[in-house]
Structures are given as C-alpha cells and as structure tokens.
Amino acid sequence: MPDHYINQCPTIGDAEFDNRPKIKRTTGIPKTFLKKTEGVHVGRGTMVTQTGEFVVATPNDDGALLQFQLL
C-alpha cells in the first residue's frame, strides 16, 4: 500500500513494527559531548551521527566544574 491515510496504515497494531528501537540524531549537540559506543549497542540514549556512528551523550565535566567554581 504505497499511498494511504494514517487510519489505513498496515503497521497499526503490528507488534513487530512497534517494537523497533527509536534512534535519535545528534543534531545540535556539540561533538565534545558525544562518546562513541563500542559495537552496535542500540539502547536508551543511543544516537547516530551524520557519519553513521553510534554515540551516547555525556556531560561536559570541565564546563560543569568551572561553573561551580565561579559560584
């Protein structure tokens, strides 16, 4: 069914389609906050870069430390 309305979508109620992990893109996140993952581990918080690498967002410890020192 190439063209259809959402209420006629063949994937509605399909458990195999709904069970797939949702992978987010890293748009807007600086590269210094991203850590590459080993292998293809798609879990909670995993994102994909423009080059197709899987990464996880990590906090910038240096920036947080500097902010707390200024207070």
Biopython code that builds the backbone (N, CA, C, O; Angstrom):
import numpy as np
from Bio.PDB.StructureBuilder import StructureBuilder

atoms = [
    (1, "MET", "N", (0.837, -1.171, 0.000)),
    (1, "MET", "CA", (0.000, 0.000, 0.000)),
    (1, "MET", "C", (0.893, 1.248, 0.000)),
    (1, "MET", "O", (1.188, 1.768, 1.076)),
    (2, "PRO", "N", (1.327, 1.740, -1.143)),
    (2, "PRO", "CA", (2.275, 2.851, -1.179)),
    (2, "PRO", "C", (1.706, 4.163, -0.658)),
    (2, "PRO", "O", (2.363, 4.825, 0.145)),
    (3, "ASP", "N", (0.537, 4.556, -1.075)),
    (3, "ASP", "CA", (-0.078, 5.793, -0.605)),
    (3, "ASP", "C", (-1.324, 5.448, 0.187)),
    (3, "ASP", "O", (-2.232, 4.785, -0.314)),
    (4, "HIS", "N", (-1.356, 5.908, 1.438)),
    (4, "HIS", "CA", (-2.515, 5.619, 2.274)),
    (4, "HIS", "C", (-2.616, 6.660, 3.378)),
    (4, "HIS", "O", (-1.646, 7.351, 3.692)),
    (5, "TYR", "N", (-3.798, 6.760, 3.958)),
    (5, "TYR", "CA", (-4.011, 7.631, 5.098)),
    (5, "TYR", "C", (-3.561, 6.906, 6.353)),
    (5, "TYR", "O", (-3.435, 5.682, 6.359)),
    (6, "ILE", "N", (-3.318, 7.661, 7.415)),
    (6, "ILE", "CA", (-2.811, 7.077, 8.653)),
    (6, "ILE", "C", (-3.785, 6.051, 9.227)),
    (6, "ILE", "O", (-3.351, 5.061, 9.816)),
    (7, "ASN", "N", (-5.075, 6.263, 9.069)),
    (7, "ASN", "CA", (-6.036, 5.298, 9.615)),
    (7, "ASN", "C", (-6.086, 4.009, 8.808)),
    (7, "ASN", "O", (-6.677, 3.032, 9.268)),
    (8, "GLN", "N", (-5.486, 3.971, 7.620)),
    (8, "GLN", "CA", (-5.427, 2.756, 6.812)),
    (8, "GLN", "C", (-4.012, 2.161, 6.785)),
    (8, "GLN", "O", (-3.732, 1.275, 5.978)),
    (9, "CYS", "N", (-3.119, 2.641, 7.662)),
    (9, "CYS", "CA", (-1.727, 2.203, 7.673)),
    (9, "CYS", "C", (-1.639, 0.723, 8.069)),
    (9, "CYS", "O", (-2.219, 0.320, 9.077)),
    (10, "PRO", "N", (-0.922, -0.082, 7.290)),
    (10, "PRO", "CA", (-0.820, -1.507, 7.605)),
    (10, "PRO", "C", (0.023, -1.798, 8.841)),
    (10, "PRO", "O", (0.000, -2.923, 9.340)),
    (11, "THR", "N", (0.770, -0.814, 9.352)),
    (11, "THR", "CA", (1.592, -1.064, 10.534)),
    (11, "THR", "C", (0.857, -0.836, 11.845)),
    (11, "THR", "O", (1.413, -1.102, 12.910)),
    (12, "ILE", "N", (-0.374, -0.352, 11.796)),
    (12, "ILE", "CA", (-1.149, -0.137, 13.018)),
    (12, "ILE", "C", (-1.464, -1.494, 13.641)),
    (12, "ILE", "O", (-2.045, -2.373, 13.004)),
    (13, "GLY", "N", (-1.064, -1.636, 14.901)),
    (13, "GLY", "CA", (-1.310, -2.879, 15.615)),
    (13, "GLY", "C", (-0.287, -3.969, 15.326)),
    (13, "GLY", "O", (-0.410, -5.073, 15.857)),
    (14, "ASP", "N", (0.721, -3.693, 14.500)),
    (14, "ASP", "CA", (1.756, -4.681, 14.185)),
    (14, "ASP", "C", (2.807, -4.644, 15.297)),
    (14, "ASP", "O", (3.554, -3.671, 15.405)),
    (15, "ALA", "N", (2.872, -5.681, 16.116)),
    (15, "ALA", "CA", (3.780, -5.718, 17.258)),
    (15, "ALA", "C", (5.240, -5.700, 16.822)),
    (15, "ALA", "O", (6.080, -5.138, 17.525)),
    (16, "GLU", "N", (5.556, -6.290, 15.701)),
    (16, "GLU", "CA", (6.938, -6.317, 15.219)),
    (16, "GLU", "C", (7.407, -4.916, 14.803)),
    (16, "GLU", "O", (8.565, -4.561, 15.020)),
    (17, "PHE", "N", (6.529, -4.137, 14.216)),
    (17, "PHE", "CA", (6.879, -2.779, 13.802)),
    (17, "PHE", "C", (7.005, -1.846, 15.003)),
    (17, "PHE", "O", (7.920, -1.024, 15.045)),
    (18, "ASP", "N", (6.115, -1.954, 15.969)),
    (18, "ASP", "CA", (6.114, -1.075, 17.132)),
    (18, "ASP", "C", (7.255, -1.368, 18.096)),
    (18, "ASP", "O", (7.592, -0.508, 18.910)),
    (19, "ASN", "N", (7.852, -2.529, 18.036)),
    (19, "ASN", "CA", (8.881, -2.952, 18.981)),
    (19, "ASN", "C", (10.286, -2.493, 18.568)),
    (19, "ASN", "O", (11.243, -2.749, 19.298)),
    (20, "ARG", "N", (10.430, -1.844, 17.455)),
    (20, "ARG", "CA", (11.744, -1.402, 16.990)),
    (20, "ARG", "C", (12.237, -0.223, 17.827)),
    (20, "ARG", "O", (11.442, 0.619, 18.246)),
    (21, "PRO", "N", (13.554, -0.162, 18.071)),
    (21, "PRO", "CA", (14.077, 0.975, 18.840)),
    (21, "PRO", "C", (14.063, 2.256, 18.017)),
    (21, "PRO", "O", (14.289, 2.231, 16.807)),
    (22, "LYS", "N", (13.801, 3.353, 18.670)),
    (22, "LYS", "CA", (13.796, 4.652, 18.020)),
    (22, "LYS", "C", (15.179, 5.273, 18.221)),
    (22, "LYS", "O", (15.598, 5.478, 19.360)),
    (23, "ILE", "N", (15.885, 5.571, 17.150)),
    (23, "ILE", "CA", (17.228, 6.132, 17.229)),
    (23, "ILE", "C", (17.159, 7.608, 16.863)),
    (23, "ILE", "O", (16.640, 7.978, 15.810)),
    (24, "LYS", "N", (17.690, 8.440, 17.748)),
    (24, "LYS", "CA", (17.679, 9.879, 17.521)),
    (24, "LYS", "C", (18.958, 10.315, 16.826)),
    (24, "LYS", "O", (19.968, 9.613, 16.875)),
    (25, "ARG", "N", (18.915, 11.474, 16.179)),
    (25, "ARG", "CA", (20.090, 12.056, 15.541)),
    (25, "ARG", "C", (20.731, 13.046, 16.500)),
    (25, "ARG", "O", (20.083, 13.529, 17.428)),
    (26, "THR", "N", (21.997, 13.346, 16.277)),
    (26, "THR", "CA", (22.749, 14.211, 17.186)),
    (26, "THR", "C", (22.717, 15.676, 16.774)),
    (26, "THR", "O", (23.640, 16.419, 17.106)),
    (27, "THR", "N", (21.719, 16.098, 16.086)),
    (27, "THR", "CA", (21.623, 17.467, 15.605)),
    (27, "THR", "C", (21.617, 18.449, 16.780)),
    (27, "THR", "O", (20.786, 18.341, 17.682)),
    (28, "GLY", "N", (22.548, 19.406, 16.762)),
    (28, "GLY", "CA", (22.598, 20.443, 17.782)),
    (28, "GLY", "C", (23.427, 20.119, 19.000)),
    (28, "GLY", "O", (23.603, 20.988, 19.855)),
    (29, "ILE", "N", (23.948, 18.906, 19.124)),
    (29, "ILE", "CA", (24.766, 18.530, 20.270)),
    (29, "ILE", "C", (26.234, 18.653, 19.865)),
    (29, "ILE", "O", (26.638, 18.067, 18.860)),
    (30, "PRO", "N", (27.045, 19.402, 20.624)),
    (30, "PRO", "CA", (28.461, 19.534, 20.272)),
    (30, "PRO", "C", (29.185, 18.187, 20.315)),
    (30, "PRO", "O", (28.858, 17.326, 21.132)),
    (31, "LYS", "N", (30.152, 18.014, 19.446)),
    (31, "LYS", "CA", (30.887, 16.749, 19.362)),
    (31, "LYS", "C", (31.650, 16.432, 20.639)),
    (31, "LYS", "O", (31.932, 15.267, 20.917)),
    (32, "THR", "N", (31.988, 17.456, 21.419)),
    (32, "THR", "CA", (32.709, 17.207, 22.665)),
    (32, "THR", "C", (31.831, 16.523, 23.709)),
    (32, "THR", "O", (32.344, 15.945, 24.666)),
    (33, "PHE", "N", (30.515, 16.585, 23.533)),
    (33, "PHE", "CA", (29.586, 15.939, 24.466)),
    (33, "PHE", "C", (29.244, 14.519, 24.055)),
    (33, "PHE", "O", (28.523, 13.831, 24.777)),
    (34, "LEU", "N", (29.743, 14.062, 22.911)),
    (34, "LEU", "CA", (29.379, 12.744, 22.395)),
    (34, "LEU", "C", (30.502, 11.749, 22.608)),
    (34, "LEU", "O", (31.670, 12.069, 22.389)),
    (35, "LYS", "N", (30.153, 10.543, 23.035)),
    (35, "LYS", "CA", (31.119, 9.473, 23.256)),
    (35, "LYS", "C", (30.725, 8.292, 22.377)),
    (35, "LYS", "O", (29.587, 7.828, 22.434)),
    (36, "LYS", "N", (31.664, 7.803, 21.561)),
    (36, "LYS", "CA", (31.376, 6.679, 20.671)),
    (36, "LYS", "C", (31.150, 5.414, 21.490)),
    (36, "LYS", "O", (31.809, 5.188, 22.504)),
    (37, "THR", "N", (30.211, 4.598, 21.034)),
    (37, "THR", "CA", (29.946, 3.337, 21.700)),
    (37, "THR", "C", (30.687, 2.220, 20.979)),
    (37, "THR", "O", (30.921, 2.289, 19.772)),
    (38, "GLU", "N", (31.043, 1.213, 21.719)),
    (38, "GLU", "CA", (31.745, 0.061, 21.154)),
    (38, "GLU", "C", (30.714, -0.878, 20.535)),
    (38, "GLU", "O", (29.780, -1.313, 21.209)),
    (39, "GLY", "N", (30.883, -1.186, 19.268)),
    (39, "GLY", "CA", (29.963, -2.087, 18.582)),
    (39, "GLY", "C", (28.633, -1.411, 18.309)),
    (39, "GLY", "O", (28.500, -0.193, 18.430)),
    (40, "VAL", "N", (27.679, -2.199, 17.948)),
    (40, "VAL", "CA", (26.341, -1.685, 17.644)),
    (40, "VAL", "C", (25.439, -2.009, 18.830)),
    (40, "VAL", "O", (24.737, -3.020, 18.835)),
    (41, "HIS", "N", (25.469, -1.145, 19.820)),
    (41, "HIS", "CA", (24.624, -1.313, 21.001)),
    (41, "HIS", "C", (23.570, -0.227, 20.980)),
    (41, "HIS", "O", (23.837, 0.915, 21.352)),
    (42, "VAL", "N", (22.389, -0.576, 20.551)),
    (42, "VAL", "CA", (21.297, 0.398, 20.488)),
    (42, "VAL", "C", (20.473, 0.232, 21.752)),
    (42, "VAL", "O", (19.737, -0.741, 21.916)),
    (43, "GLY", "N", (20.612, 1.191, 22.626)),
    (43, "GLY", "CA", (19.875, 1.165, 23.877)),
    (43, "GLY", "C", (19.339, 2.541, 24.189)),
    (43, "GLY", "O", (19.244, 3.406, 23.319)),
    (44, "ARG", "N", (18.997, 2.722, 25.428)),
    (44, "ARG", "CA", (18.445, 4.009, 25.855)),
    (44, "ARG", "C", (19.529, 5.081, 25.764)),
    (44, "ARG", "O", (20.614, 4.914, 26.321)),
    (45, "GLY", "N", (19.246, 6.166, 25.074)),
    (45, "GLY", "CA", (20.180, 7.261, 24.951)),
    (45, "GLY", "C", (21.134, 7.159, 23.782)),
    (45, "GLY", "O", (21.948, 8.059, 23.575)),
    (46, "THR", "N", (21.056, 6.091, 23.015)),
    (46, "THR", "CA", (21.946, 5.931, 21.873)),
    (46, "THR", "C", (21.453, 6.791, 20.719)),
    (46, "THR", "O", (20.259, 6.841, 20.424)),
    (47, "MET", "N", (22.411, 7.477, 20.065)),
    (47, "MET", "CA", (22.089, 8.330, 18.933)),
    (47, "MET", "C", (23.022, 7.979, 17.781)),
    (47, "MET", "O", (24.028, 7.295, 17.970)),
    (48, "VAL", "N", (22.683, 8.450, 16.596)),
    (48, "VAL", "CA", (23.512, 8.200, 15.422)),
    (48, "VAL", "C", (23.976, 9.536, 14.852)),
    (48, "VAL", "O", (23.204, 10.490, 14.754)),
    (49, "THR", "N", (25.279, 9.586, 14.472)),
    (49, "THR", "CA", (25.851, 10.807, 13.910)),
    (49, "THR", "C", (25.606, 10.858, 12.412)),
    (49, "THR", "O", (25.019, 9.944, 11.834)),
    (50, "GLN", "N", (26.071, 11.956, 11.781)),
    (50, "GLN", "CA", (25.920, 12.087, 10.331)),
    (50, "GLN", "C", (26.732, 11.045, 9.588)),
    (50, "GLN", "O", (26.388, 10.672, 8.466)),
    (51, "THR", "N", (27.815, 10.567, 10.205)),
    (51, "THR", "CA", (28.662, 9.567, 9.563)),
    (51, "THR", "C", (28.184, 8.148, 9.806)),
    (51, "THR", "O", (28.757, 7.207, 9.258)),
    (52, "GLY", "N", (27.141, 7.971, 10.616)),
    (52, "GLY", "CA", (26.580, 6.650, 10.870)),
    (52, "GLY", "C", (27.144, 5.965, 12.100)),
    (52, "GLY", "O", (26.866, 4.788, 12.328)),
    (53, "GLU", "N", (27.936, 6.680, 12.902)),
    (53, "GLU", "CA", (28.492, 6.101, 14.123)),
    (53, "GLU", "C", (27.469, 6.217, 15.258)),
    (53, "GLU", "O", (26.706, 7.181, 15.326)),
    (54, "PHE", "N", (27.468, 5.224, 16.142)),
    (54, "PHE", "CA", (26.585, 5.256, 17.294)),
    (54, "PHE", "C", (27.302, 5.926, 18.452)),
    (54, "PHE", "O", (28.447, 5.591, 18.755)),
    (55, "VAL", "N", (26.632, 6.872, 19.103)),
    (55, "VAL", "CA", (27.215, 7.628, 20.202)),
    (55, "VAL", "C", (26.212, 7.770, 21.339)),
    (55, "VAL", "O", (25.013, 7.545, 21.174)),
    (56, "VAL", "N", (26.745, 8.154, 22.506)),
    (56, "VAL", "CA", (25.933, 8.450, 23.679)),
    (56, "VAL", "C", (26.340, 9.824, 24.162)),
    (56, "VAL", "O", (27.530, 10.140, 24.171)),
    (57, "ALA", "N", (25.397, 10.646, 24.562)),
    (57, "ALA", "CA", (25.694, 11.983, 25.062)),
    (57, "ALA", "C", (26.235, 11.883, 26.478)),
    (57, "ALA", "O", (25.688, 11.165, 27.315)),
    (58, "THR", "N", (27.329, 12.618, 26.741)),
    (58, "THR", "CA", (27.922, 12.663, 28.072)),
    (58, "THR", "C", (28.030, 14.120, 28.492)),
    (58, "THR", "O", (28.183, 14.996, 27.640)),
    (59, "PRO", "N", (27.953, 14.397, 29.791)),
    (59, "PRO", "CA", (28.070, 15.787, 30.233)),
    (59, "PRO", "C", (29.509, 16.272, 30.115)),
    (59, "PRO", "O", (30.451, 15.482, 30.176)),
    (60, "ASN", "N", (29.663, 17.561, 29.947)),
    (60, "ASN", "CA", (30.982, 18.174, 29.871)),
    (60, "ASN", "C", (31.437, 18.447, 31.299)),
    (60, "ASN", "O", (31.038, 19.447, 31.896)),
    (61, "ASP", "N", (32.271, 17.566, 31.852)),
    (61, "ASP", "CA", (32.690, 17.692, 33.247)),
    (61, "ASP", "C", (33.510, 18.951, 33.485)),
    (61, "ASP", "O", (33.371, 19.574, 34.538)),
    (62, "ASP", "N", (34.353, 19.343, 32.547)),
    (62, "ASP", "CA", (35.177, 20.537, 32.712)),
    (62, "ASP", "C", (34.306, 21.786, 32.800)),
    (62, "ASP", "O", (34.550, 22.655, 33.638)),
    (63, "GLY", "N", (33.306, 21.880, 31.951)),
    (63, "GLY", "CA", (32.410, 23.036, 31.973)),
    (63, "GLY", "C", (31.591, 23.103, 33.244)),
    (63, "GLY", "O", (31.394, 24.185, 33.797)),
    (64, "ALA", "N", (31.112, 21.968, 33.716)),
    (64, "ALA", "CA", (30.332, 21.939, 34.949)),
    (64, "ALA", "C", (31.209, 22.304, 36.136)),
    (64, "ALA", "O", (30.764, 23.013, 37.038)),
    (65, "LEU", "N", (32.461, 21.825, 36.147)),
    (65, "LEU", "CA", (33.376, 22.142, 37.241)),
    (65, "LEU", "C", (33.678, 23.629, 37.264)),
    (65, "LEU", "O", (33.699, 24.243, 38.332)),
    (66, "LEU", "N", (33.910, 24.209, 36.108)),
    (66, "LEU", "CA", (34.195, 25.643, 36.016)),
    (66, "LEU", "C", (32.994, 26.465, 36.484)),
    (66, "LEU", "O", (33.161, 27.477, 37.164)),
    (67, "GLN", "N", (31.805, 26.040, 36.128)),
    (67, "GLN", "CA", (30.600, 26.769, 36.541)),
    (67, "GLN", "C", (30.451, 26.739, 38.056)),
    (67, "GLN", "O", (30.092, 27.755, 38.651)),
    (68, "PHE", "N", (30.715, 25.609, 38.696)),
    (68, "PHE", "CA", (30.596, 25.518, 40.144)),
    (68, "PHE", "C", (31.684, 26.308, 40.856)),
    (68, "PHE", "O", (31.461, 26.801, 41.962)),
    (69, "GLN", "N", (32.863, 26.436, 40.241)),
    (69, "GLN", "CA", (33.943, 27.203, 40.861)),
    (69, "GLN", "C", (33.641, 28.702, 40.820)),
    (69, "GLN", "O", (34.095, 29.442, 41.692)),
    (70, "LEU", "N", (32.893, 29.153, 39.836)),
    (70, "LEU", "CA", (32.566, 30.568, 39.716)),
    (70, "LEU", "C", (31.514, 31.005, 40.732)),
    (70, "LEU", "O", (31.389, 32.197, 41.015)),
    (71, "LEU", "N", (30.762, 30.065, 41.277)),
    (71, "LEU", "CA", (29.695, 30.420, 42.230)),
    (71, "LEU", "C", (30.258, 30.749, 43.543)),
    (71, "LEU", "O", (29.515, 31.071, 44.470)),
]
sb = StructureBuilder()
sb.init_structure("model")
sb.init_model(0)
sb.init_chain("A")
sb.init_seg("    ")
for serial, (resi, resn, name, xyz) in enumerate(atoms, 1):
    if name == "N":
        sb.init_residue(resn, " ", resi, " ")
    sb.init_atom(name, np.array(xyz, "f"), 0.0, 1.0, " ", f" {name:<3s}", serial, name[0])
structure = sb.get_structure()
